[in-house]
Structures are given as C-alpha cells and as structure tokens.
Amino acid sequence: MDIDEREIFLFLKTYGSDFVSTREICRRAGGKKRYHEDHEWAKPIVIRMTERGILESNSEGQYRVKPTPKKKTGRWMSPDIAKILKENGVEPESAGPGELASDEYYEQL
C-alpha cells in the first residue's frame, strides 16, 4: 500500500464494521489542507482499494475495511440456543461474521 492507501486504511479501521461515505473519507483521512485542495482526492484511491479486495462497499456507495472470511465450521443455531450453551460453559461452533485481520494481511493484497 502506498501512503494514501495506508492513510485511508487506518482511518476506516477505526470505524470497524461500520460503512463510511467517500465524502467523509475525503474530509477526515487527509486533513483539512488536503480536503481544501481537492474535495474528491480519495475517490480514485478508494475504488482502487476496492478492486484489490482491501475495502468493500454497500449499495449506498459507502466503504469499510473488508473483514476476513471465516471458515464455516459447524452448524447454524439460533442465538437463543447459543446463549444457553454459553451459559452452561459449552462453546458453540457456529460461523459468525468475519473480523478484521492484522495489517500484514491487508498489505499482501
């Protein structure tokens, strides 16, 4: 990743699994001076990062860091059953949503 991509990546990483608009990325990731020089400086970089698989977007054109895929190791169970099992000390084996990987993972993309 180059410096601009790294800056956007670190900014979006603070939001976790929440999606952020490109306008907000342009405003906050590069600082005031960069935003006043060019209001849309991050858009081509964000598109490039999406093509490389670092970011993902939703239907509204907002972006977030793409979580790593979790391996499906188990059967689906209702949240109520999983809660009962956890209360009794049994760890259920269900596949939940992916989590963010280490920075090294995203550097390889």
Beta strands, then each sheet from edge to edge (+ up, - down):
strand 1: 20-21
strand 2: 55-57
strand 3: 62-65
sheet 1: 1+ 3- 2+
end
